[in-house]
Amino acid sequence: MKSAPIHFGSIAYILDDYLAKNTFSSIFFLVDENTHVHCLPILLADLDNISAYEILEIDAGEENKNIDTVTNLWLALSELGADRHSLVINVGGGVLTDMGGFMASTFKRGIKFINIPTTLLSMVDASAGGKNGIDLEGMKNMVGTFNQPEMVLIDPKFLLTLEQRQVKSGLAEMLKHGLIKNRDHWDNLVQLPSHDAKSLAPFIMDSIHLKENVVESDPYEKGERKILNFGHTIGHAIESESLETDFPLLHGEAIVIGMIIETFLSYDQELISKIDLEEVCESFSSMYALNTIDMKIFPNLMEWMKHDKKNQNNSINFSLINKIGNCRYDVVCTEDEIRQAFEKYNKWIA
């Protein structure tokens, strides 16, 4: 599976050129209530080669990344006359591009789509890899496809529409790329005096290239690509559990907690030194407000983890760093070992 071309910078002329060279029976923009107001008008104002299009709007949020939303989108496409020669342009964050890619990949057995990620998280994570999908009863990305968009168009000016909390959520994935693959990338990000959109923009393509290199070596996640799941076995469980509360965590916020706890697992498995453990923990604590995990919900978290896609033979598989800048995959940990890592995290936070 060849990776889709990724363009960074001023993107309107690239999209204009693509639309001029290709003929589509219809064009659909998929947005949520936020990107409809803050991002789509900016994009449309710069386009010359588009006059007729339809806008499909969904509700923002991970809780809407499900089959019901996609069914409504399929019905809307049908009612509006979409066919195999239509084009979908997804304008939004990772939830929207994941779901929009899945919708397009499955409608009439597949129509072309373009991703325009508008959050830092979607730029550095969802933009590369060809994964599209939805959640199933709260279980993250349980239904989906591997299918590449026609292209990915990244304009950093969309980052100016984000709240700082959303920027920090995306930073979590950038930091992960450094931890699993490139020590220099980790150091560059940790040493920044501030972590706002302007400061992080120069490092976006570095993060994307790190992920692209991993994906291209293992497009269907049979081996090395699994390292991209560092922090996600526990992080996804925490995220899924938080969605059932009044104060759900953003993806990156949950993944930060997951990375710290899984770093304790790495240390307990004798994969990393105490120096690396302390550096990871102290670096994250300097950038994020962290809270302890109520161990009363640990059984619930274990149930979420048991549904993780990486598991085999009823064992919970982890991707764990074996030093800053390197990662192992298919590391099996027991429930007792996982519990101890949670307890060590709580003790450290307290």
C-alpha positions as CSV (number, residue, x, y, z in Angstrom):
1,M,0.0,0.0,0.0
2,K,1.7,3.2,-1.2
3,S,1.5,6.2,1.1
4,A,-0.6,9.1,0.0
5,P,1.3,12.3,-0.9
6,I,1.4,14.8,1.9
7,H,1.6,18.5,1.1
8,F,2.5,21.0,3.8
9,G,2.0,24.8,3.6
10,S,-0.3,26.7,1.3
11,I,-2.6,24.0,0.1
12,A,-5.4,25.7,-2.0
13,Y,-3.4,25.8,-5.2
14,I,-2.6,22.1,-4.9
15,L,-6.3,21.2,-4.4
16,D,-7.2,23.6,-7.2
17,D,-4.8,21.9,-9.6
18,Y,-6.1,18.5,-8.6
19,L,-9.7,19.5,-9.3
20,A,-8.8,21.1,-12.6
21,K,-7.1,17.9,-13.8
22,N,-9.8,15.4,-12.6
23,T,-13.5,15.3,-13.3
24,F,-15.9,14.3,-10.6
25,S,-19.7,13.8,-10.8
26,S,-20.1,15.5,-7.4
27,I,-17.9,16.8,-4.6
28,F,-18.7,16.6,-0.9
29,F,-17.1,18.4,2.0
30,L,-17.3,16.6,5.3
31,V,-17.1,18.9,8.3
32,D,-18.2,19.2,11.9
33,E,-19.8,22.2,13.5
34,N,-16.4,23.7,14.3
35,T,-14.6,23.3,11.0
36,H,-17.7,24.3,9.2
37,V,-17.4,27.7,10.8
38,H,-13.6,28.2,11.3
39,C,-11.9,26.2,8.6
40,L,-14.1,25.6,5.5
41,P,-14.6,29.3,4.7
42,I,-10.8,29.8,4.7
43,L,-10.4,26.9,2.3
44,L,-13.2,27.8,0.0
45,A,-12.1,31.5,-0.3
46,D,-8.8,30.3,-1.8
47,L,-10.3,27.9,-4.3
48,D,-10.9,28.8,-7.9
49,N,-11.8,25.5,-9.6
50,I,-14.8,24.5,-7.6
51,S,-18.3,25.9,-7.9
52,A,-20.7,23.1,-7.2
53,Y,-20.4,21.1,-4.0
54,E,-22.4,19.7,-1.0
55,I,-21.5,20.1,2.7
56,L,-22.1,17.2,5.1
57,E,-21.9,18.2,8.7
58,I,-21.5,15.9,11.7
59,D,-21.3,16.6,15.4
60,A,-17.8,16.9,16.8
61,G,-16.4,14.5,19.4
62,E,-15.1,11.0,19.8
63,E,-18.6,9.9,21.1
64,N,-19.9,10.4,17.6
65,K,-17.3,8.2,15.9
66,N,-19.7,5.3,15.4
67,I,-21.8,3.3,13.0
68,D,-24.9,5.5,13.5
69,T,-23.1,8.6,12.3
70,V,-21.6,6.7,9.3
71,T,-25.0,5.3,8.4
72,N,-26.5,8.7,8.3
73,L,-23.7,9.9,6.1
74,W,-24.1,7.0,3.7
75,L,-27.8,7.8,3.5
76,A,-27.0,11.5,2.9
77,L,-24.6,10.5,0.1
78,S,-27.3,8.3,-1.5
79,E,-30.0,11.0,-1.2
80,L,-27.7,13.6,-2.8
81,G,-26.8,11.3,-5.7
82,A,-23.3,10.4,-4.9
83,D,-21.8,7.7,-7.1
84,R,-18.4,6.0,-7.7
85,H,-17.2,9.1,-9.5
86,S,-17.8,11.4,-6.5
87,L,-15.1,12.9,-4.3
88,V,-15.2,13.4,-0.5
89,I,-13.0,16.1,1.1
90,N,-12.7,15.6,4.8
91,V,-11.9,18.8,6.7
92,G,-11.4,18.3,10.4
93,G,-9.6,16.5,13.2
94,G,-8.7,12.9,13.6
95,V,-12.2,11.7,14.5
96,L,-13.5,13.3,11.3
97,T,-10.8,12.1,8.9
98,D,-10.9,8.6,10.4
99,M,-14.6,8.4,10.0
100,G,-14.7,10.3,6.6
101,G,-12.1,7.9,5.2
102,F,-14.1,4.9,6.4
103,M,-17.3,6.3,5.0
104,A,-15.7,6.9,1.6
105,S,-13.8,3.6,1.5
106,T,-17.0,1.6,2.0
107,F,-19.7,3.7,0.2
108,K,-20.4,1.8,-3.1
109,R,-17.3,-0.2,-2.4
110,G,-15.1,2.9,-2.3
111,I,-15.0,6.4,-3.6
112,K,-12.0,8.8,-3.7
113,F,-11.3,11.1,-0.8
114,I,-8.9,13.7,0.3
115,N,-8.0,14.5,3.9
116,I,-7.4,18.1,5.2
117,P,-6.5,17.7,8.8
118,T,-7.1,20.8,10.9
119,T,-5.9,19.9,14.4
120,L,-2.3,19.2,15.4
121,L,-3.3,15.7,16.4
122,S,-4.7,14.9,13.0
123,M,-1.8,16.5,11.2
124,V,0.9,14.4,12.9
125,D,-1.1,11.2,13.5
126,A,-4.2,10.6,11.4
127,S,-2.7,12.2,8.3
128,A,-0.3,9.3,7.6
129,G,-0.9,5.6,7.5
130,G,-4.1,4.9,5.6
131,K,-6.1,3.8,8.6
132,N,-9.8,4.7,8.6
133,G,-12.3,3.6,11.1
134,I,-14.9,4.0,13.8
135,D,-15.4,2.9,17.4
136,L,-17.6,0.0,18.4
137,E,-19.6,0.4,21.7
138,G,-16.8,2.7,23.0
139,M,-14.0,0.4,21.9
140,K,-11.5,2.5,19.9
141,N,-11.2,1.9,16.2
142,M,-12.6,-1.6,16.2
143,V,-14.1,-1.4,12.7
144,G,-12.2,0.0,9.8
145,T,-10.2,-0.2,6.7
146,F,-6.7,0.3,5.3
147,N,-7.1,2.7,2.4
148,Q,-5.1,5.7,1.4
149,P,-6.6,9.1,0.5
150,E,-5.8,10.7,-2.8
151,M,-3.6,13.2,-0.9
152,V,-3.3,14.8,2.5
153,L,-3.2,18.6,2.6
154,I,-1.8,20.3,5.7
155,D,-2.0,24.0,6.2
156,P,-0.6,25.1,9.6
157,K,-2.7,28.2,9.6
158,F,-5.6,26.0,10.7
159,L,-3.7,25.5,14.0
160,L,-4.5,29.2,14.8
161,T,-8.2,28.2,15.2
162,L,-7.4,25.8,18.0
163,E,-7.5,26.1,21.8
164,Q,-4.3,25.4,23.6
165,R,-5.7,22.3,25.1
166,Q,-6.2,20.9,21.6
167,V,-2.6,21.8,20.6
168,K,-1.2,20.0,23.7
169,S,-3.3,16.9,22.7
170,G,-1.5,16.8,19.4
171,L,1.9,17.4,21.0
172,A,1.4,14.1,22.8
173,E,1.7,12.2,19.6
174,M,4.7,14.2,18.5
175,L,6.4,13.3,21.7
176,K,5.5,9.7,21.2
177,H,7.2,9.7,17.8
178,G,10.4,10.8,19.5
179,L,10.2,8.3,22.3
180,I,9.7,5.3,19.9
181,K,11.9,6.3,17.0
182,N,14.1,9.4,17.3
183,R,15.8,10.7,20.4
184,D,16.7,14.1,18.8
185,H,13.0,14.7,18.0
186,W,12.1,14.1,21.6
187,D,14.8,16.4,22.8
188,N,13.9,19.2,20.4
189,L,10.3,19.2,21.6
190,V,11.0,18.8,25.3
191,Q,13.5,21.7,25.2
192,L,11.1,24.2,23.6
193,P,10.5,27.1,25.9
194,S,6.8,27.0,24.9
195,H,4.5,24.5,23.3
196,D,2.0,26.7,21.4
197,A,1.0,26.2,17.7
198,K,3.6,28.6,16.4
199,S,6.5,26.9,18.3
200,L,5.4,23.4,17.2
201,A,4.7,24.1,13.5
202,P,8.4,23.7,12.4
203,F,8.4,20.2,13.8
204,I,5.2,18.9,12.3
205,M,6.8,17.4,9.1
206,D,9.6,15.8,11.2
207,S,6.9,14.0,13.1
208,I,5.0,13.0,10.0
209,H,8.2,11.7,8.3
210,L,9.0,9.5,11.4
211,K,5.5,8.0,11.3
212,E,5.6,7.6,7.5
213,N,8.9,5.7,7.6
214,V,7.4,3.2,10.1
215,V,4.2,2.8,8.1
216,E,6.0,2.2,4.8
217,S,8.0,-0.5,6.3
218,D,4.9,-2.3,7.7
219,P,1.7,-0.9,6.1
220,Y,-0.7,-3.5,7.5
221,E,0.7,-3.5,11.1
222,K,2.2,-7.0,11.1
223,G,5.4,-6.0,12.8
224,E,7.2,-2.7,13.4
225,R,4.1,-0.5,12.9
226,K,2.9,-1.8,16.2
227,I,5.4,0.5,17.9
228,L,3.1,3.4,17.0
229,N,0.8,2.0,19.7
230,F,3.1,2.9,22.5
231,G,1.0,4.5,25.3
232,H,-2.2,3.5,23.5
233,T,-3.1,0.2,25.1
234,I,-3.6,1.9,28.4
235,G,-4.3,5.3,26.9
236,H,-7.2,4.1,24.8
237,A,-8.7,2.4,27.9
238,I,-8.5,5.6,29.9
239,E,-9.9,7.6,27.0
240,S,-12.8,5.2,26.5
241,E,-13.6,5.1,30.2
242,S,-13.5,8.9,30.4
243,L,-16.0,9.3,27.6
244,E,-18.6,7.9,30.0
245,T,-18.0,10.7,32.5
246,D,-18.9,14.4,32.5
247,F,-15.3,15.4,31.9
248,P,-13.9,13.3,29.0
249,L,-10.2,13.5,28.2
250,L,-8.9,14.4,24.8
251,H,-7.1,11.7,23.0
252,G,-3.6,13.2,23.6
253,E,-4.4,13.8,27.3
254,A,-5.2,10.1,27.8
255,I,-2.2,9.0,25.7
256,V,0.2,11.0,27.9
257,I,-1.1,9.1,31.0
258,G,-0.8,5.9,29.0
259,M,2.8,6.6,27.9
260,I,3.8,7.3,31.5
261,I,2.3,4.2,32.9
262,E,3.7,2.1,30.1
263,T,7.1,3.6,30.7
264,F,6.8,2.3,34.3
265,L,6.0,-1.1,32.7
266,S,9.1,-0.7,30.5
267,Y,11.2,-0.1,33.7
268,D,9.6,-3.0,35.5
269,Q,10.3,-5.3,32.5
270,E,14.0,-4.1,32.7
271,L,13.8,-2.5,29.3
272,I,14.9,1.0,30.3
273,S,17.1,2.6,32.9
274,K,15.9,4.6,35.9
275,I,17.4,7.7,34.3
276,D,15.2,7.3,31.2
277,L,12.2,6.5,33.4
278,E,12.7,9.7,35.4
279,E,13.3,11.8,32.3
280,V,10.1,10.6,30.6
281,C,8.0,11.2,33.8
282,E,9.5,14.6,34.6
283,S,9.3,15.8,31.0
284,F,5.6,15.0,30.8
285,S,4.8,16.4,34.2
286,S,6.4,19.7,33.1
287,M,4.1,20.0,30.1
288,Y,0.8,18.5,31.3
289,A,-1.4,18.7,34.3
290,L,-1.7,15.1,35.5
291,N,-4.1,13.4,37.9
292,T,-4.0,10.1,39.7
293,I,-6.2,7.2,38.5
294,D,-8.9,6.0,40.8
295,M,-8.0,2.3,41.2
296,K,-11.7,1.5,41.7
297,I,-12.0,1.8,37.9
298,F,-9.0,-0.5,37.2
299,P,-11.3,-3.5,36.5
300,N,-13.1,-1.4,33.9
301,L,-9.8,-0.4,32.3
302,M,-8.7,-4.0,32.2
303,E,-11.9,-4.8,30.3
304,W,-11.2,-2.1,27.7
305,M,-7.6,-3.3,27.4
306,K,-8.7,-6.9,26.7
307,H,-10.4,-5.6,23.6
308,D,-7.2,-4.0,22.2
309,K,-6.5,-4.9,18.6
310,K,-2.9,-5.9,19.3
311,N,-3.8,-8.7,21.6
312,Q,-3.2,-12.3,20.7
313,N,-4.2,-15.6,22.5
314,N,-6.0,-13.7,25.3
315,S,-2.8,-12.0,26.3
316,I,-2.5,-8.2,26.5
317,N,0.3,-7.1,24.2
318,F,2.2,-3.8,24.7
319,S,4.6,-1.8,22.7
320,L,7.2,-0.6,25.2
321,I,10.2,1.7,24.8
322,N,13.6,0.0,25.5
323,K,15.4,3.4,25.5
324,I,14.4,6.9,24.6
325,G,14.2,6.7,20.8
326,N,13.6,3.0,20.5
327,C,10.7,0.6,21.0
328,R,9.8,-3.1,21.2
329,Y,6.5,-4.6,20.3
330,D,4.5,-7.7,21.3
331,V,5.6,-7.5,25.0
332,V,3.1,-9.4,27.1
333,C,2.3,-8.1,30.5
334,T,0.1,-9.7,33.2
335,E,-2.8,-8.0,35.0
336,D,-0.7,-7.8,38.2
337,E,2.2,-6.1,36.3
338,I,-0.2,-3.6,34.8
339,R,-1.8,-2.9,38.2
340,Q,1.6,-2.3,39.7
341,A,2.5,0.1,37.0
342,F,-0.8,2.1,37.7
343,E,0.1,2.1,41.4
344,K,3.6,3.4,40.7
345,Y,2.1,6.1,38.5
346,N,-0.3,7.2,41.2
347,K,2.5,7.2,43.9
348,W,4.7,9.3,41.6
349,I,1.9,11.8,40.8
350,A,0.9,12.1,44.5
